[in-house]
Amino acid sequence: MALVKSGWLWRQSSILRRWKRNWFVLYLDGSLVYYHDETQRDMDGRIHIKYSCRDVRVGRECRDVQPPEGKSRDCLLTVVLRDGSKTTLCAESEDDAVAWKMAVLEAKSTPVRLQPPKREGH
């Protein structure tokens, strides 16, 4: 599956609210997968952007979130899911946060054909 964007992002754990660095890959089919590291051998989780993402907030729109130590609030990125949960991320720079937001929104809106349409009468 073709990838749209990949890179390191900090991810806030849902329970303890600790920040952890993961290698993220956004695929053309709308899967945002995060791995232990860039070898992409150990998958830590997956978000189906196309089906579950409701909104993406960036920077100061991410209220009630403290960025990781030494990072600016402008680097924050929150993926709001349809079930009401959120995944909070932090990019290396403000530009990278905006680039991730654009890539996620594009993946959310791009129609995907997983297989070619069947021809009639065959």
PAVO-864644 format. One record per residue: residue in three letters; x, y, z of N, C-alpha, C in turn. Coordinates in Angstrom, 3 decimals, always signed. Atoms other than C-alpha are relative to their C-alpha. Last residue first. Layout:
{Ala, {X, Y, Z}, {X, Y, Z}, {X, Y, Z}}
...
//
This chain:
{His, {-1.190, +0.865, -0.032}, {-17.474, -11.636, -17.156}, {+0.016, -0.840, +1.242}}
{Gly, {+0.053, +1.119, +0.936}, {-20.803, -10.013, -18.172}, {+1.229, -0.887, -0.002}}
{Glu, {+1.272, +0.715, +0.166}, {-20.235, -6.640, -16.509}, {+0.159, -1.151, -1.009}}
{Arg, {+0.654, -0.325, +1.284}, {-16.666, -5.672, -15.669}, {-1.268, -0.849, -0.134}}
{Lys, {+0.229, +1.192, +0.833}, {-15.746, -5.851, -11.992}, {-0.700, +0.442, -1.280}}
{Pro, {+1.412, +0.384, +0.145}, {-14.424, -2.594, -10.529}, {-0.144, -1.195, -0.928}}
{Pro, {+0.612, -0.586, +1.201}, {-10.708, -2.634, -9.720}, {-1.460, -0.435, -0.112}}
{Gln, {-0.160, +0.934, +1.121}, {-9.894, -3.480, -6.118}, {-0.661, +0.623, -1.227}}
{Leu, {-0.899, +1.059, -0.446}, {-9.286, -1.367, -3.012}, {+0.205, -1.052, -1.083}}
{Arg, {+0.469, +1.242, +0.625}, {-10.731, +1.687, -4.637}, {+0.985, -1.075, +0.386}}
{Val, {-0.951, +1.090, +0.241}, {-10.181, +4.606, -2.295}, {-0.699, -1.159, -0.676}}
{Pro, {+0.665, +1.295, +0.180}, {-11.933, +7.958, -2.195}, {+1.025, -1.080, -0.360}}
{Thr, {-0.306, +0.646, +1.274}, {-9.745, +10.752, -0.818}, {-0.738, -1.327, -0.131}}
{Ser, {+0.954, -0.360, +1.055}, {-11.440, +12.765, +1.947}, {+0.243, -0.691, -1.340}}
{Lys, {+1.385, +0.136, -0.440}, {-9.861, +11.285, +5.070}, {-0.966, +0.201, -1.163}}
{Ala, {+0.260, +1.444, -0.050}, {-6.467, +10.840, +3.392}, {-1.460, -0.259, +0.373}}
{Glu, {+0.047, +0.470, +1.384}, {-6.514, +14.558, +2.507}, {-0.330, -1.492, -0.047}}
{Leu, {+1.261, -0.464, +0.576}, {-7.433, +15.511, +6.058}, {-0.152, -0.457, -1.448}}
{Val, {+1.091, +0.776, -0.611}, {-4.609, +13.329, +7.385}, {-1.346, +0.409, -0.600}}
{Ala, {-0.068, +1.370, +0.520}, {-2.056, +14.794, +4.944}, {-1.159, -0.852, +0.536}}
{Met, {+0.418, -0.018, +1.404}, {-3.101, +18.385, +5.727}, {-0.047, -1.419, -0.573}}
{Lys, {+1.440, -0.307, +0.030}, {-2.886, +17.781, +9.489}, {-0.517, -0.053, -1.437}}
{Trp, {+0.717, +1.208, -0.410}, {+0.494, +16.069, +9.105}, {-1.504, +0.230, -0.053}}
{Ala, {-0.141, +0.958, +1.107}, {+1.831, +19.063, +7.127}, {-0.733, -1.306, +0.330}}
{Val, {+0.934, -0.444, +1.046}, {+0.467, +21.466, +9.785}, {+0.028, -0.972, -1.177}}
{Ala, {+1.352, +0.227, -0.539}, {+2.244, +19.522, +12.556}, {-1.038, +0.366, -1.057}}
{Asp, {+0.256, +1.433, +0.121}, {+5.434, +19.429, +10.435}, {-1.402, -0.332, +0.515}}
{Asp, {+0.213, +0.309, +1.424}, {+5.345, +23.198, +10.013}, {-0.345, -1.469, -0.201}}
{Glu, {+1.332, -0.501, +0.341}, {+4.905, +23.678, +13.791}, {-0.337, -0.335, -1.459}}
{Ser, {+0.056, -1.444, +0.245}, {+7.947, +21.495, +14.424}, {-1.433, +0.397, -0.329}}
{Glu, {-1.305, -0.592, -0.308}, {+8.915, +18.028, +15.705}, {-0.002, +1.519, -0.178}}
{Ala, {-0.988, +0.079, +1.078}, {+5.289, +16.927, +15.791}, {+1.299, +0.671, +0.432}}
{Cys, {-0.812, -1.206, +0.026}, {+3.151, +16.271, +18.867}, {+1.093, -0.199, -1.046}}
{Leu, {-1.350, +0.182, +0.531}, {+0.265, +13.846, +18.907}, {+0.758, +1.315, +0.107}}
{Thr, {-0.775, -1.231, -0.056}, {-3.016, +13.540, +20.777}, {+1.446, -0.285, -0.364}}
{Thr, {-1.400, +0.401, -0.031}, {-5.410, +10.787, +19.777}, {+0.808, +1.279, -0.079}}
{Lys, {-0.983, -0.825, +0.703}, {-8.950, +11.643, +20.713}, {+1.354, -0.667, +0.064}}
{Ser, {-1.355, +0.056, -0.535}, {-12.058, +9.714, +21.734}, {+0.931, +0.862, -0.840}}
{Gly, {-0.193, -0.984, -1.059}, {-15.591, +10.847, +20.900}, {+1.395, -0.030, +0.607}}
{Asp, {+0.530, +0.544, -1.262}, {-16.559, +7.718, +18.961}, {+0.216, +0.950, +1.173}}
{Arg, {+1.475, -0.005, -0.014}, {-16.162, +9.651, +15.705}, {-0.581, -0.504, +1.313}}
{Leu, {+0.654, +1.153, +0.618}, {-12.479, +10.307, +16.375}, {-1.515, +0.045, +0.193}}
{Val, {+1.260, +0.239, -0.707}, {-10.701, +13.598, +16.991}, {-0.758, -1.092, -0.737}}
{Val, {+0.910, +0.672, +0.929}, {-7.066, +13.575, +15.819}, {-1.243, -0.368, +0.809}}
{Thr, {+0.986, +0.900, -0.607}, {-5.172, +16.123, +17.897}, {-0.907, -0.553, -1.082}}
{Leu, {+0.910, +0.481, +1.030}, {-1.934, +17.730, +16.696}, {-0.966, -0.958, +0.693}}
{Leu, {+1.016, +0.994, -0.356}, {+0.454, +19.713, +18.866}, {-0.950, -0.289, -1.141}}
{Cys, {-0.342, +1.283, +0.636}, {+3.527, +21.476, +17.426}, {-1.052, -1.078, +0.262}}
{Asp, {+0.280, -0.093, +1.439}, {+2.169, +24.972, +18.168}, {+0.287, -1.306, -0.741}}
{Arg, {+1.417, +0.315, +0.177}, {+2.093, +24.095, +21.899}, {-0.371, +0.001, -1.491}}
{Ser, {+0.952, -1.106, +0.024}, {+5.885, +24.196, +21.716}, {-1.418, -0.526, -0.184}}
{Lys, {+0.730, -0.177, +1.263}, {+8.087, +21.301, +22.726}, {-0.995, +1.137, +0.132}}
{Gly, {-0.869, -0.590, +1.012}, {+10.771, +21.302, +25.455}, {-0.684, +0.226, -1.345}}
{Glu, {-0.990, -0.962, -0.484}, {+8.856, +18.896, +27.689}, {+0.898, +0.502, -1.134}}
{Pro, {-1.156, +0.617, -0.676}, {+6.064, +17.157, +25.847}, {+1.008, +1.083, +0.377}}
{Pro, {-0.948, +0.669, +0.915}, {+3.049, +19.336, +25.044}, {+1.144, -0.654, +0.776}}
{Gln, {-1.336, -0.536, -0.242}, {+0.434, +19.957, +27.750}, {+0.955, -0.709, -0.946}}
{Val, {-1.112, +0.920, +0.255}, {-3.050, +19.353, +26.424}, {+1.306, +0.724, +0.303}}
{Asp, {-0.159, +0.992, -1.080}, {-6.250, +20.907, +27.748}, {+1.115, -1.000, -0.254}}
{Arg, {+0.124, -0.479, -1.382}, {-6.891, +22.715, +24.451}, {+0.197, -1.152, +0.967}}
{Cys, {-0.112, +1.169, -0.889}, {-5.548, +21.516, +21.125}, {-0.022, +0.482, +1.446}}
{Glu, {+1.333, +0.623, -0.036}, {-6.836, +24.382, +18.936}, {-0.015, -1.210, +0.948}}
{Arg, {+0.786, -0.564, -1.104}, {-3.629, +26.228, +19.897}, {-1.427, -0.537, +0.066}}
{Gly, {-0.478, -1.146, -0.769}, {-1.531, +23.990, +17.654}, {-0.923, +0.402, +1.127}}
{Val, {-1.442, -0.203, -0.029}, {-3.508, +21.663, +15.381}, {+0.325, +1.223, +0.867}}
{Arg, {-0.321, -1.316, -0.558}, {-6.908, +20.101, +15.357}, {+1.502, +0.124, +0.099}}
{Val, {-1.413, -0.078, -0.387}, {-7.984, +17.267, +13.103}, {+0.240, +1.419, +0.487}}
{Asp, {-0.623, -1.313, +0.113}, {-11.643, +16.334, +12.833}, {+1.477, -0.111, +0.350}}
{Arg, {+1.023, -1.029, +0.159}, {-14.054, +13.412, +12.589}, {+0.632, +1.356, -0.284}}
{Cys, {-0.425, -1.368, -0.296}, {-11.608, +10.563, +12.006}, {-1.134, +0.996, -0.258}}
{Ser, {+0.196, -0.433, -1.375}, {-13.095, +7.076, +12.295}, {+0.365, +1.437, +0.305}}
{Tyr, {+1.259, +0.387, -0.630}, {-13.793, +5.786, +8.808}, {-0.194, +0.627, +1.370}}
{Lys, {+1.136, -0.150, +0.911}, {-11.182, +7.396, +6.556}, {-1.334, -0.261, +0.694}}
{Ile, {+0.349, -1.405, +0.210}, {-8.674, +7.869, +9.339}, {-1.283, +0.140, -0.807}}
{His, {+0.575, -0.022, +1.338}, {-8.589, +4.217, +10.392}, {-0.558, +1.391, -0.253}}
{Ile, {+1.223, -0.799, +0.024}, {-6.261, +4.578, +13.363}, {-0.492, -0.005, -1.448}}
{Arg, {+0.463, -0.429, +1.312}, {-3.637, +1.912, +13.996}, {-1.281, +0.814, +0.181}}
{Gly, {+1.423, -0.305, +0.137}, {-1.512, +0.817, +16.927}, {-0.347, +0.504, -1.385}}
{Asp, {+0.567, -0.356, -1.304}, {+1.861, -0.200, +18.338}, {-1.492, +0.303, -0.092}}
{Met, {+1.084, -0.973, +0.078}, {+3.085, -2.098, +15.274}, {-0.557, +0.255, +1.396}}
{Asp, {+0.913, +0.130, -1.138}, {+6.439, -3.786, +15.770}, {-1.056, +1.096, -0.040}}
{Arg, {+0.228, +1.413, -0.308}, {+8.329, -4.332, +12.513}, {-1.065, -0.157, +1.090}}
{Gln, {+1.407, +0.350, +0.235}, {+8.077, -0.843, +11.053}, {-0.290, -1.477, +0.244}}
{Thr, {-0.096, +1.292, +0.699}, {+11.910, -0.502, +10.969}, {-1.405, -0.519, -0.356}}
{Glu, {+0.131, -0.115, +1.456}, {+11.199, +3.167, +11.756}, {+0.224, -1.295, -0.768}}
{Asp, {-1.075, -0.786, +0.618}, {+10.473, +2.523, +15.428}, {-0.104, -0.083, -1.519}}
{His, {-1.003, -0.197, -1.035}, {+7.811, +1.181, +17.818}, {+1.160, +0.852, -0.526}}
{Tyr, {-0.925, +1.092, -0.281}, {+5.227, +1.605, +15.112}, {+0.947, +0.394, +1.116}}
{Tyr, {-1.208, -0.400, -0.723}, {+2.244, +3.774, +14.445}, {+0.754, -1.211, +0.516}}
{Val, {-0.549, +1.081, -0.803}, {-0.280, +3.220, +11.705}, {+1.211, +0.528, +0.747}}
{Leu, {-1.109, -0.657, -0.670}, {-2.529, +5.876, +10.202}, {+0.522, -1.017, +1.002}}
{Ser, {-0.475, +0.558, -1.270}, {-4.684, +3.939, +7.774}, {+1.160, +0.835, +0.514}}
{Gly, {+0.537, -0.709, -1.154}, {-6.443, +6.073, +5.149}, {+0.383, -0.595, +1.341}}
{Asp, {+1.344, +0.514, -0.302}, {-6.033, +3.750, +2.164}, {-0.609, +0.663, +1.229}}
{Leu, {+0.970, -0.507, +0.962}, {-3.126, +5.899, +0.930}, {-1.431, -0.470, +0.297}}
{Tyr, {+0.116, +0.692, +1.278}, {-1.105, +5.060, +4.016}, {-1.128, +0.579, -0.842}}
{Leu, {+1.351, -0.210, +0.511}, {-0.074, +7.369, +6.853}, {-0.056, -0.604, -1.392}}
{Val, {+0.121, +0.128, +1.449}, {+3.004, +6.041, +8.620}, {-1.470, +0.175, -0.361}}
{Phe, {+1.342, +0.011, +0.578}, {+3.979, +7.055, +12.142}, {+0.071, -0.116, -1.507}}
{Trp, {-0.157, -0.218, +1.436}, {+7.235, +6.161, +13.952}, {-1.387, -0.161, -0.627}}
{Asn, {+0.302, +1.107, +0.917}, {+6.518, +6.523, +17.650}, {+0.287, +0.424, -1.433}}
{Arg, {-0.331, -0.285, +1.389}, {+7.844, +8.690, +20.501}, {-0.256, -1.241, -0.848}}
{Lys, {-0.859, +1.061, +0.534}, {+6.034, +8.344, +23.814}, {+0.260, +0.305, -1.470}}
{Trp, {-0.356, -0.164, +1.415}, {+4.427, +11.050, +25.918}, {+0.986, -1.078, -0.409}}
{Arg, {-1.443, -0.136, +0.230}, {+2.735, +10.051, +29.158}, {+0.255, +0.139, -1.487}}
{Arg, {-0.313, -1.300, +0.609}, {-0.968, +10.751, +29.626}, {+1.508, +0.242, -0.135}}
{Leu, {-0.916, -0.734, -0.882}, {-1.251, +7.763, +31.996}, {+0.383, +1.383, -0.513}}
{Ile, {+0.261, +0.226, -1.421}, {-4.354, +6.295, +30.372}, {+0.894, +0.865, +0.893}}
{Ser, {+1.361, -0.361, -0.402}, {-4.587, +7.536, +26.796}, {-0.206, -0.113, +1.503}}
{Ser, {+0.746, +1.207, -0.354}, {-0.871, +7.607, +26.059}, {-1.355, +0.389, +0.591}}
{Gln, {+0.343, +0.012, -1.417}, {+0.262, +10.824, +24.396}, {-0.833, -1.236, +0.307}}
{Arg, {+1.392, +0.398, -0.206}, {+1.989, +10.283, +21.069}, {-0.272, -0.053, +1.494}}
{Trp, {+0.234, +0.368, -1.394}, {+5.185, +12.046, +19.981}, {-1.479, -0.321, +0.129}}
{Leu, {+0.925, -0.864, -0.745}, {+5.642, +11.959, +16.237}, {-0.017, -0.477, +1.449}}
{Trp, {+0.099, +0.117, -1.450}, {+8.441, +10.586, +14.068}, {-1.016, +0.986, +0.540}}
{Gly, {-0.942, -0.751, -0.826}, {+7.886, +10.363, +10.334}, {-0.248, -0.216, +1.479}}
{Ser, {-0.514, +0.758, -1.140}, {+5.782, +9.075, +7.471}, {+0.967, +0.869, +0.782}}
{Lys, {-0.947, -0.739, -0.834}, {+3.545, +10.561, +4.825}, {+0.479, -0.924, +1.098}}
{Val, {+0.205, -1.412, +0.258}, {+1.327, +9.376, +1.976}, {+1.043, +0.819, +0.761}}
{Leu, {+0.079, -0.865, -1.168}, {+2.295, +5.726, +1.835}, {-0.060, +1.459, -0.410}}
{Ala, {-0.809, -1.215, +0.113}, {+1.391, +3.391, -0.962}, {-0.128, +0.851, +1.255}}
{Met, {+0.860, -1.190, +0.000}, {+0.000, +0.000, +0.000}, {+0.896, +1.240, +0.000}}
//
